[in-house]
Amino acid sequence: MRLIRRWRALASRDEGFTLPELIITVAIIGIVAVGLTGVVISYLKTTTDTQARLTESHDVQFVAAYWQRDVASIGVRSYDAGSKSFPLQQSVDVAPACSLPAGTPIVTLAWSTYTSTDSTAPPTTVTVSYVAEPDTGGYNLVRTRCTGATKDSELEVMHSLNALPTVTCDISCTSATVPSAVSLNVSVLDPDGHGGAALTATLSGERRQT
């Protein structure tokens, strides 16, 4: 009976936690919370930076597909009746054949297209112009394609440029001798500043015509 009464007495005690125990518990929870908060913040920052870099990389890949195809096509030809030949003329940094959007023209590429079965008929000139349109804190790159004076299409091919693109050729871009390779140099930076330094790339294209 004495043992039973002792158990009942122990079971009925309601002393709770002591102050030192409570302080130690709160301190441990605080240390764990700080550590977990740091991990979560680091994860979110890494995820945001990675997403920004993927977006920048996607823009570069998108414009590269257009650029390589356009450079491969360059080659404006004229008809020489005396020799019955079609000599090449300046095809890079030429005057656009139709109106362009507001902004800074970067370069206009050109080539000839033949729509007549008459071998002596003059060809129609196609121009593709790349224009940097001002945007908040940077530029968007717009591609405008014209056949003669008719505008065929106008498309934003790149966003978040933090500097004006530049164009380089393996020979002078304005030479009557058409370059064999033309490169577009771009610098892209997420407008919110994620991703750290700007992503720079050189997009190279090679002329297909000889």
KAHUFEN-V156593 format. One record per residue. RES is the residue in one letter. PSI is psi in whole degrees, 0 to 359 (NA if undefined). BURIAL is I if it has 16 or more other C-alpha atoms within 10 Angstrom, else O. Layout:
# KAHUFEN-V156593
res->RES psi->PSI burial->BURIAL
res->RES psi->PSI burial->BURIAL
This chain:
# KAHUFEN-V156593
res->M psi->320 burial->O
res->R psi->321 burial->O
res->L psi->320 burial->O
res->I psi->316 burial->O
res->R psi->324 burial->O
res->R psi->319 burial->O
res->W psi->317 burial->O
res->R psi->323 burial->O
res->A psi->319 burial->O
res->L psi->321 burial->O
res->A psi->331 burial->O
res->S psi->355 burial->O
res->R psi->140 burial->O
res->D psi->60 burial->O
res->E psi->333 burial->O
res->G psi->202 burial->O
res->F psi->149 burial->O
res->T psi->162 burial->O
res->L psi->315 burial->O
res->P psi->320 burial->O
res->E psi->318 burial->O
res->L psi->319 burial->O
res->I psi->316 burial->O
res->I psi->318 burial->O
res->T psi->314 burial->O
res->V psi->320 burial->O
res->A psi->317 burial->O
res->I psi->316 burial->O
res->I psi->321 burial->O
res->G psi->317 burial->O
res->I psi->316 burial->O
res->V psi->319 burial->O
res->A psi->318 burial->O
res->V psi->316 burial->O
res->G psi->316 burial->O
res->L psi->322 burial->O
res->T psi->317 burial->O
res->G psi->318 burial->O
res->V psi->316 burial->O
res->V psi->314 burial->O
res->I psi->317 burial->O
res->S psi->319 burial->O
res->Y psi->314 burial->O
res->L psi->320 burial->O
res->K psi->316 burial->O
res->T psi->318 burial->O
res->T psi->317 burial->O
res->T psi->316 burial->O
res->D psi->319 burial->I
res->T psi->318 burial->O
res->Q psi->320 burial->O
res->A psi->317 burial->I
res->R psi->323 burial->I
res->L psi->321 burial->O
res->T psi->316 burial->I
res->E psi->316 burial->I
res->S psi->323 burial->O
res->H psi->319 burial->O
res->D psi->317 burial->I
res->V psi->315 burial->I
res->Q psi->323 burial->I
res->F psi->311 burial->O
res->V psi->331 burial->I
res->A psi->322 burial->I
res->A psi->318 burial->O
res->Y psi->316 burial->O
res->W psi->312 burial->I
res->Q psi->321 burial->I
res->R psi->320 burial->O
res->D psi->316 burial->I
res->V psi->323 burial->I
res->A psi->334 burial->I
res->S psi->344 burial->I
res->I psi->147 burial->I
res->G psi->87 burial->I
res->V psi->129 burial->I
res->R psi->145 burial->I
res->S psi->161 burial->O
res->Y psi->123 burial->I
res->D psi->104 burial->O
res->A psi->328 burial->O
res->G psi->312 burial->O
res->S psi->358 burial->O
res->K psi->47 burial->O
res->S psi->170 burial->O
res->F psi->78 burial->O
res->P psi->149 burial->O
res->L psi->147 burial->I
res->Q psi->176 burial->I
res->Q psi->132 burial->I
res->S psi->358 burial->I
res->V psi->140 burial->I
res->D psi->46 burial->I
res->V psi->175 burial->I
res->A psi->134 burial->O
res->P psi->152 burial->I
res->A psi->350 burial->I
res->C psi->178 burial->I
res->S psi->146 burial->O
res->L psi->159 burial->I
res->P psi->161 burial->O
res->A psi->138 burial->O
res->G psi->196 burial->I
res->T psi->113 burial->I
res->P psi->131 burial->I
res->I psi->309 burial->I
res->V psi->153 burial->I
res->T psi->124 burial->I
res->L psi->151 burial->I
res->A psi->152 burial->I
res->W psi->167 burial->I
res->S psi->144 burial->I
res->T psi->142 burial->I
res->Y psi->124 burial->O
res->T psi->359 burial->O
res->S psi->149 burial->O
res->T psi->352 burial->O
res->D psi->117 burial->O
res->S psi->341 burial->O
res->T psi->357 burial->O
res->A psi->138 burial->O
res->P psi->144 burial->I
res->P psi->165 burial->I
res->T psi->139 burial->I
res->T psi->132 burial->I
res->V psi->131 burial->I
res->T psi->143 burial->I
res->V psi->119 burial->I
res->S psi->139 burial->I
res->Y psi->123 burial->I
res->V psi->134 burial->I
res->A psi->112 burial->I
res->E psi->131 burial->I
res->P psi->139 burial->I
res->D psi->171 burial->O
res->T psi->112 burial->O
res->G psi->7 burial->O
res->G psi->217 burial->I
res->Y psi->157 burial->I
res->N psi->144 burial->I
res->L psi->124 burial->I
res->V psi->133 burial->I
res->R psi->124 burial->I
res->T psi->124 burial->I
res->R psi->132 burial->I
res->C psi->139 burial->I
res->T psi->110 burial->I
res->G psi->226 burial->I
res->A psi->3 burial->O
res->T psi->126 burial->O
res->K psi->121 burial->I
res->D psi->318 burial->O
res->S psi->158 burial->O
res->E psi->122 burial->I
res->L psi->134 burial->O
res->E psi->117 burial->O
res->V psi->354 burial->I
res->M psi->142 burial->I
res->H psi->166 burial->I
res->S psi->33 burial->I
res->L psi->129 burial->I
res->N psi->2 burial->I
res->A psi->158 burial->I
res->L psi->133 burial->I
res->P psi->157 burial->I
res->T psi->158 burial->O
res->V psi->136 burial->I
res->T psi->148 burial->O
res->C psi->157 burial->I
res->D psi->336 burial->O
res->I psi->185 burial->O
res->S psi->132 burial->O
res->C psi->336 burial->I
res->T psi->12 burial->O
res->S psi->151 burial->O
res->A psi->336 burial->O
res->T psi->118 burial->I
res->V psi->131 burial->I
res->P psi->150 burial->I
res->S psi->335 burial->I
res->A psi->137 burial->I
res->V psi->134 burial->I
res->S psi->145 burial->I
res->L psi->121 burial->I
res->N psi->122 burial->O
res->V psi->156 burial->I
res->S psi->121 burial->I
res->V psi->138 burial->I
res->L psi->130 burial->I
res->D psi->130 burial->I
res->P psi->338 burial->I
res->D psi->1 burial->O
res->G psi->6 burial->O
res->H psi->157 burial->I
res->G psi->356 burial->I
res->G psi->233 burial->O
res->A psi->159 burial->O
res->A psi->148 burial->I
res->L psi->117 burial->I
res->T psi->147 burial->O
res->A psi->149 burial->I
res->T psi->114 burial->I
res->L psi->118 burial->I
res->S psi->141 burial->I
res->G psi->151 burial->I
res->E psi->137 burial->I
res->R psi->136 burial->I
res->R psi->326 burial->O
res->Q psi->149 burial->O
res->T psi->NA burial->O
